[in-house]
Every structure is written in C-alpha cells, then in structure tokens.
C-alpha cells in the first residue's frame, strides 16, 4: 500500500523549554482514515503544522509521497483545514469557492460538485456571514477538496459544533473516505475517532502511546458479562477456570476478565458442567475510551 506521509523521529521544542513533540514516528498509508488522538496540549496540532510547513521542526524528518516531490509540490496534492474557516463574509459560498479556485488554478466546475458533497448546494448563493458554524465548517471542507487532494487533513473538525453539526461532519468524512481520499484528522474526542477512523495514533505530552488500527486497540482485553441464579457459586466456579484472570461484580452481573481467549460456548459449557445455568452471557470488548484511559493512566 502506497505511503502518503512518513514521519520519522520528529521533535519540536518551543522557547527551549516546551517539548511539544517528542521523537514522533508514524506512516499514513493510502486509502485509510487516520486519527491523531490526544487531549489538548498533546502535540496533535503542532505535528500537523510541521508537515504542512506552517511550523518549523526542531529535528527529525517527514516526507510526502515517498519523497518523490519536495514539500512545496507535495502540498499541492494535500487539502487541509487547520484553523477556523476564513472566508469573505459578504461574498456568497459560490463566490468564495470560485476565488479559491482562482488561487489554486482549479476549474470552476468543481464548485458545485464539492458544494453538493458537503450538502450546501442549495445555499450556494447565500452570503457566508449567514452561515451557521457547522455550515462554515462544511464550506471549508468543500474548499479543501476543490483540487481533488490525495489526502485531506482536518484539525478538530467538529470543535464547537452541536450534535447535529457533528453528525453531518462525520457523515461527510465517511463519504470522502469511501471515494478513496486518505484522511488524517486530529481530535481530542474519543467517540469521533472510534466512529470514523480506521487507524489511530494516540499522543500524550508529545509522546506516542499507541499506533495501529482502531479495531486492534479496542479488540484487546475482551471480557464476558454473565449472570445466573447462583451468583456466588458462579463467581467461585469461574475463578477456578484456567483462562479466567479475575471477576468483578457490577450491577447484578459478573464481569469475567481473561488470561487467554476462550469462546462463549466454552464458558457456557464450563458453567453447565458445574450445574450452573447462565441466564445472561455476552462477550464484550473495551471501548476506545476505556483503552485510552488505560493507556494514559499514570503517564
């Protein structure tokens, strides 16, 4: 799979004191949706600023598209929104995007196409100042897509939006990704990353704590939720199973954590062999939030 962006041992120190990005390395492969996840101040925006040539790195390196293009040329194939949408308030959405087309050297025919993609085609002749915050953000995405970039970079794309606006942006991200555009978004919202990203880089205080697929991150440490009439006996029996690490009682159910992976059928059979009939048996996995809290604990 083609590498869109490769970051190697990247460091950024501000004023000789604040080490905002610490030896960060990761790759962005074509066709995936990547999330850089971390609390405010974790180095997400700084990392994006460096690869977009708006923040100077202290050390380390990055290369676009396998190093075949210099950064200036490579960025012509990149669409990015790293600040609040900034358009002329007394111009219409259509006029603002046509101005962007002139700057980018893009055909005006792209304007209606991208406005339709972000659900603003019917409002194209309305002035920018009449737009809600969510509409402004969607217009910014349309603007970033005018040159049909190979990768779209978004910094906190749903920041400040109401639930409806957040959902609209998420839906748009999914549509863009389904059309083959690689996406890199920075967010402090776990729910956002879990719902739209295929891969995640977890940053805290400038350090990578995890990188890989979202599925693998939340697939770890699966556990069972069980219930039976004989709860005391059930707890005692299950804690004697060689694959069970420990059990925790919660809201009338028993959470069963494992040393080794076993199937629901095996657990059910084991309980039945000990004359316990399970009335509730569900295999669960930790949410991204639970995994994130575990990763960042004591860091």
C-alpha positions, 0 to 999 in steps of 0.5 A: 500500500502506497505511503502518503506521509512518513514521519520519522523521529520528529521533535519540536521544542518551543522557547527551549523549554516546551517539548511539544513533540517528542521523537514522533514516528508514524506512516499514513498509508493510502486509502485509510482514515487516520486519527491523531488522538490526544487531549489538548496540549498533546502535540496533535496540532503542532505535528500537523503544522510541521508537515504542512510547513506552517511550523518549523521542526526542531529535528527529525524528518517527514516526507510526502509521497515517498519523497518523490516531490519536495514539500512545496509540490507535495502540498499541492496534492494535500487539502487541509483545514487547520484553523477556523474557516476564513472566508469573505463574509459578504461574498456568497459560498459560490463566490468564495469557492470560485476565488479559491479556485482562482488561487489554486488554478482549479476549474470552476466546475468543481464548485458545485460538485464539492458544494453538493458533497458537503450538502450546501448546494442549495445555499450556494448563493447565500452570503457566508456571514449567514452561515451557521458554524457547522455550515462554515465548517462544511464550506471549508471542507468543500474548499479543501477538496476543490483540487481533488487532494490525495489526502485531506487533513482536518484539525478538530473538525467538529470543535464547537459544533452541536450534535447535529453539526457533528453528525453531518461532519462525520457523515461527510468524512465517511463519504470522502473516505469511501471515494478513496481520499486518505484522511488524517484528522486530529481530535481530542474526542474519543467517540469521533475517532472510534466512529470514523477512523480506521487507524489511530495514533494516540499522543500524550505530552508529545509522546506516542502511546499507541499506533495501529488500527482502531479495531486492534486497540479496542479488540484487546482485553475482551471480557464476558458479562454473565449472570445466573441464579447462583451468583456466588457459586458462579463467581467461585466456579469461574475463578477456578477456570484456567483462562479466567484472570479475575471477576468483578461484580457490577450491577447484578452481573459478573464481569469475567476478565481473561488470561487467554481467549476462550469462546462463549460456548466454552464458558457456557459449557464450563458453567453447565458442567458445574450445574450452573445455568447462565441466564445472561452471557455476552462477550464484550470488548473495551471501548476506545475510551476505556483503552485510552484511559488505560493507556494514559493512566499514570503517564 
